[in-house]
Amino acid sequence: MASIHRLGGVLALLVVMAACREPEPASAPTDAGLPDAGAPAREAASAEPEPEPAPMSAPATEEERLERLAEQLEALLGGQLPTGVDARSLFQVDLDDETSVARRRDELRARLNEAPPDAGVILDAGPAGDAGPLGDAGVVDGAVADGGVPAAPAEPDAGVPVVVPPGELVDLGPPPDGGTVDAGVPDLGVDLGVDLGTAEAELDALERRVDRLRLHFLELPEDQRRGTLISLDASYALSVRADAARAAQAAAAAEQERAATEQEQAHAEARDARSATEREIAEGRIALAEMRSDIARVLGAAARERAEEAEEERERLSQVHEARTAHQGGLEADAAEAEYDRLVALLVRGRRALAQALAQDPDELPALPTLSPSVANELAGPLGEARRAREDAEKTIAELDAERVRSLAQALHEGNELRLDLLRDLPASRRAALRGLGSEGRAQLVRELQQLQLMTRATGTEVVTKIPTWPATIFHLSLEPETRGTVFFFLVVLSIGLFVHRRRRPLLAQLELNLRERIAEHSRRRLILEWWRRLVAVAGPLVFIGTALAAFSFLRDLFPGPEVEVTRTLVLAFATYRLFVNLLHHELTAHAYRLSAERSERIRKSVRRVGRFALSAAVLLEAATRVVGRGTLYAQLVRVLWVVGLALALYLVRRWQEAIEKAYLERHPEGAFAKLVGQGTGARRYLAALGASFRVLADVTLETVQSIVSRFRAGRVVLALLSQRKLDTAEKDDDEDHRLPEEVVTACQLRSVGPDEALPHYPGLETLLTDTEDGEGAAVALVGEVGAGKTSWMRAFAAKRPDTRLLDIPPSMHEPGRLCRWLSKELDLAETSEPAELAERIAEAKIPAIFLDHGQNLYLRTIGGTEAFRALKDVVALTQESTVWLCAFSQNAWLYLRSAAGGQSAFGRVVELKGWNEERIRSLVEHRMRRAGATVSFESLLETEAEGGARRRALERAKDEYFRLLWHYTDGNLRLALYFWLRSLQPTSRGLEVRLFTAPDAESLESFHDETRFALAALILHGNLDAQELATVLRWPEGRCHSLLALLQTRGILEEKGHRYHVTVQWFRAVVRHLKRRRLLLR
């Protein structure tokens, strides 16, 4: 039982460690049942009937949106970001991913033609402005007070470090328009003194202004930027929390008014009652209305208190932010001590508030009135409504209280992190005092222990209360179609893991028996069985770990919260401890001669003690680091663990004293301790055994290292000999050069060719030429699979119409404005970002034909992702009377776009390029080989040794069967057919021989997770994507997409070109068929 209690203490600390890993920003509580209780106050329900909806205002124009965005960015840089604005929403990048931030900085500099600032220059944002830390609107100071922005050097490459003086603005020189500095932020706009002439130029100027403001913020030092975001995130979370509390308060007030109205009506009914039964029913209504009114009153009071507490927390947050800003600006020793003491006082207040929040009992709500059975039956509806109102009010109050606890715990965690940063700026003497055992160190230790206890209560209780609800939740999820499969696989994994764990001993015994029977060579069998016994020793923990990893991979999908991570950490930590104990016990006992069961169990107990100490030490140190950082508690804990570790070592030496003495005498009979070991009694003998233990331990360690090194060297020699033998065998068996002739590779290269090189097969081309030869316009969509010959088809059309403008749509062209600007530039027209103006200019220029390739680059499969395609349709619709529009789309992209548009399209004609038949594929291959001047032989495909006419017929059949197989696998796709044809060619001394090509293992795709299939479907649908676009399409974190793309690239399924990924030619057919079978692509 004592060991169980010790293990329970370790697990409790693991709960704290895992739960405090990364504090999440506070979120608003959910609706608790009262009308719109969790919504902002302006949306709270009212007892009055809803008024007539006001006329909808016109949506904001692009210019207004950019103006508002620029104002918000200026407010952010000036430290005056309004309440309710999420600072992260102002930037088109994940601000927590420094790699993405650096990439975004480079993009903005390239767009603005600006050089990066000199390295090492720290920009001083200055202290808070006159408005104080809360600014004019009571908002936490945003990041760069007083409009401090990165100062540009006087000359482009002067390299002069510039530091902004505290509280002053940067003189960037006269603005381009001779403008003024607005709101403490330099005017970063455009030269307004020049008449730009068009709205497009003004929009472009606004975009550059916004980009320049974003760049200024992103060029701040990382610690300053992160500190700003921490404060702004906390301020935003407090705003959301306060709004939710006010909304609950307003809803409670409305409910109280409704209850009062119903109470008056019930009183009137009681006065007008004609019988005792009617009077009793009316009195029941009065009691229910009074109860609901009391509930609403209690809920309103609780919500008002939570809103007031949120404002108090905002004040503490502003003071913490002031300390962070001062720390980032650099502090002298005296100033650092003052800030540290002020922050410690704030943390003491925060811990006091958290303790009060944890100790506070929930507000007591009035109970349901006692009604007679007949009245209760008559008032079943109002009674049920009152019961639900009470339950919902309890839920709302509990959520408000829980949200307050989470917010206070998060604020304590972030404030303590800042305290640790300030601790490094303190003088060495003060740091030593805080980490020592003096009065100041003991006081700090008490504060950190109090924080550890509070964080344990705040996080552990929530986790422990949620875990028991998992079985019921899993049962309900098993009934949902979306999660039924995940629950099924989760239960299957658990069942298989439990079965294997319980039956592992007979299974392993049977496998060992099979190994002994199959391996005849003694030395080889001995080596394999040695490692097999290690596997048997750790089989239980390994099965446990494997089952846990697989099961928690499904649990993460079912319960995306910290509880799963806490439980996973607990389970894996215990399983790792068991693995360590079993493996170490096996290594210590496996080679012992005639080891008794008693001695083996004695070794196991000692190993367990060491393992428990190591696990406890690791957990305690990690928990201390996660909860209170490496401060006083961590320093004292390290000292305590050293003492405990030394005591454990002395205990083990005493327990194994006789064995140590015997081992030392066997190894060093003439050693320094030989005369003392084994003689005498008491402390003198024990000290000699302690010295001998160090020498024995050093000997065992040295022998182990030498054994590993010798085995490594022997293994390298064996591998080298095997490789040499294989090379010798290959040189004897086949001395041919396996490189294909260059002219064959060039003739069969996977690229679009011109009409003079391609086979004359262009379905629908002549009809279209005839219909447009009189100058008439048309809108044609050319649809076909990747590699179906769309580009060659367009080139053949363009060759017969010299006035054609053939354009290739670049990637990421899924914004309407960008598409219009690109088209106007490519068509030598005045630049515009409006489809209507572009159409007008195309009509004025009388461009006869415009061909666009790679139309799949016009969209992203996301909300609003088809706007560029819609803009193109508008331009086509306005100009197709006089201009021939031909746009090529991949087949999957066209099916999606048609489906998204409800089957409507501006393209009046669709030319679909289907796969070629078997004869045409064969003609294509033979045509390319004739161009290369090469002949091939199908002799290697023959299965018989026929002669004469029979051999010729067999060769022809083999040739036919080969091309049938090539056509069937590639579905008549030209590019795929040429690719696998090249893979079939084998150079020999007799010339080129055709052998069966090796297709990729399509069955391996069945083992992929659904996330991988979704990513592959997105890549097939769009043709190619980068990691950021894939994250947008799948709504995943960009880092997660980077990892998945890199993994698929290492497996050869994807190919990267210019940071964009596409499915390789080799895997294209297998992936498409797999996704269609999984119904992830339209057919």
Secondary structure by P-SEA (a helix, b strand, c coil): caaaaaaaaaaaaaaaaaaacccccbbbbccccccccccccccccccccccccccccccccaaaaaaaaaaaaaaaaacccccccccccccccccccaaaaaaaaaaaaaaacccccccccccccccccccccccccccccccccccccccccccccccbbbbbccccccccccccccccccccccccccccccccccaaaaaaaaaaaaaaaaaaaaaccaaaaaaaaaaaaaaaaaaaaaaaaaaaaaaaaaaaaaaaaaaaaaaaaaaacccaaaaaaaaaaaaaaaaaaaaaaaaaaaaaaaaaaaaaaaaaaaaaaaaaaaaaacccaaaaaaaaaaaaaaaaaaaaaaaaaaacccccccccccccaaaaaaaaaaaaaaaaaaaaaaaaaaaaaaaaaaaaaaaaaaaaaaaaaaaaaccaaaaaaaacccaaaaaaaaaaaaaaaaaaaacaaaaaaaaaaaaaaaaaaaaccccaaaaaaaaaaaaaaaaaaaaaaaaaaaaaaaaaaacccaaaaaaaaaaaaaaaaaaaaaaaaaaaaaaaaaaaaacccaaaaaaaaaaaaaaaaaaaaaaaaaaaccccccccaaaaaaaaaaaaaaaaaaaaaaaaaaaaaacccccaaaaaaaaaaaaaaaaaaaaaaaaaaaaaaaaaaaacccccccccccccccaaaaaaaaaaaaaaaaaaaaaaaaaaaaaaaaaaaaaaaaaaaaaaaaaaaccccccccaaaaaaacccccccccccccccaaaaaaaacccbbbbbbbbcccccccaaaaaaaaaaaccccbbbbbccccccaaaaaaaaaaaacccccccaaaaaaaaaaacccbbbbcccccccccccccaaaaaaaaaaaaaccccbbbbbbbcaaaaaaaaaaacccccccbbbbbccccaaaaaaaaaaaaaaacbbbbcccccccccccaaaaaaaaaaaaaaaaaaaaaacccaaaaaaaaaaacccccccbbbcccccccaaaaaaccaaaaaaaaaaaaaccccaaaaaaaacccaaaaaaaaaaaaaaccccccccbbbbcccaaaaaaaaaaaaccccc
